[in-house]
Each structure stands twice: as structure tokens, then as C-alpha cells.
Amino acid sequence: MPNALPMRPFSPAVIARQVAGGEGRLRVSLGCEASRIGDAQAFARLLTLLLAAGPVKLTARTGQPLVAEVQTDIDAPPEIAALGGTAERKGTVLRLILPFAEPMADEVPHEALPPDLRLRGRRFLVADDSATNRLILTEMLTGAGAQVDAADSGRSAVTMALEREYDLLLLDIAMPGMEGGEALEAIRASGCRTPALAVTANAMAHQIEEYLAGGFDGHLAKPLRHEDLILRVRGLLG
């Protein structure tokens, strides 16, 4: 009897966008950018069936299963059982719960990342008052092929962001003098619309909503994980 295929880390958001193609059929929460372990091909087949039935909403939170919802009168596809998931119906909404595990940080070495996750030619601005965090972020991003400039304060970040063009800003929230949110407000006030990630240990749902409402395009939780960083960055840059 042949051995089962190994379960590998994959980003549900990346797979979902590949399957959906055009916009308008898919809504993906920020938590779906982080990787899960499972059968990516079976997940793609399931999404294909769901998208044929209607627009799909995909959500995930740390420590929780992946959830796919579609408004349809069809029964749950048999692929859900193959993925170890369950289905429930709430009125006209079919809700599928997929218990994909979250990989440990050391389960996805940099060398194992797919080539399309490389960031060659991109330039980023990293702002953090911690020299250690600046070094970690810089090494992670340059290792993926990006060019990185680093600022040690919010005020420096504002100056640098307005002096040259960047593909992405990664701003620590809790910087003394000028916090990341204040720095981004000043940057946005100048007319700069460069995508920005809030880098912080604050990961409660209401805190993330505040960052998004304040102009950030996404959130990156501390402690930093290489694979989460690269996937989140690629998710913003497309």
C-alpha cells in the first residue's frame, strides 16, 4: 500500500486566491495569510466546488480551525471528510470547519518556501526602537531577496518614508516619542499611500481592528516568525 502524501505547510489565502482568480467571489480574513499544515491540493479542490456554488468567505484565527462559508442549498462536498472537517448549516449558509494545524516556527525553513514567496527587487522600511527586532526583520527580509532600510524611531520612519519610495512599511506600534500609529498618520497626511504593516505583540481582535481603522493594511504579531512574515508581506504586495 503506498504511503500517504506528507502534509505540508501552505497559506490558505494564497491557495484561495489562486483558485478564485478574479475578484468578487472570495473574501479572505487576515488570519488566512498564516500557514496551516494539510493537503493543499484537496483544499483547492474543495474551494473549487464551493466557488462554483457561490461567493466564499474564508476566516481563520490563531489556535482556531479554518472556516469556509458559502450561501447555497447544496450539501457539503465529500472532500470535507477527506480533510478531516465537519459541516453545519445555518439557514442558507453552509459552514465548513477545517481543522488544519498550525506549523511550529522551525517546521518551515526559509529554504523550503516556494520561489514565488521571494521578494527580490522590493524595498521595505522597518521601524522599531529595538535593535534586536530591527536586525531580525532585516535578516528575514533580505534573506528573501528584499532591500531593507531601518529606522530606530517613529520620527525617523516618517522622514525616511517621505524621502524615498518603498514597497512596504513595517512599523512597530510601541515606539517611544512617536508610536507606529502616529508615524503612519503623519505619513498618510503627506499623501503617501504605501502599504503598511503594524508590527506588535498586541494581537486581540479589537486591537487589530483599531490598527486597520487607523490606516494600516495588515498586522504582524510578535514574536516574529519568518514564514508568517513572508506570507503576510506577499499577501499585501500581491
C-alpha positions, 0 to 999 in steps of 0.5 A: 500500500503506498504511503500517504502524501506528507502534509505540508505547510501552505497559506490558505489565502494564497491557495484561495486566491489562486483558485478564485482568480478574479475578484468578487467571489472570495473574501479572505480574513487576515488570519488566512495569510498564516500557514496551516499544515494539510493537503493543499491540493484537496483544499483547492479542490474543495474551494473549487466546488464551493466557488462554483456554488457561490461567493466564499468567505474564508476566516481563520484565527490563531489556535482556531480551525479554518472556516469556509462559508458559502450561501447555497442549498447544496450539501457539503462536498465529500472532500470535507471528510477527506480533510478531516472537517465537519459541516453545519448549516445555518439557514442558507449558509453552509459552514465548513470547519477545517481543522488544519494545524498550525506549523511550529516556527522551525517546521518551515525553513526559509529554504523550503518556501516556494520561489514565488514567496521571494521578494527580490527587487522590493524595498521595505522600511522597518521601524522599531526602537529595538535593535534586536527586532530591527536586525531580525526583520532585516535578516528575514527580509533580505534573506528573501531577496528584499532591500531593507532600510531601518529606522530606530524611531517613529520620527525617523520612519516618517522622514525616511518614508517621505524621502524615498519610495518603498514597497512596504512599511513595517512599523512597530506600534510601541515606539517611544516619542512617536508610536507606529500609529502616529508615524503612519498618520503623519505619513498618510497626511503627506499623501503617501499611500504605501502599504503598511504593516503594524508590527506588535505583540498586541494581537486581540481582535479589537486591537487589530481592528483599531490598527486597520481603522487607523490606516494600516493594511495588515498586522504582524504579531510578535514574536516574529516568525519568518514564514508568517512574515513572508506570507503576510508581506506577499499577501499585501504586495500581491 
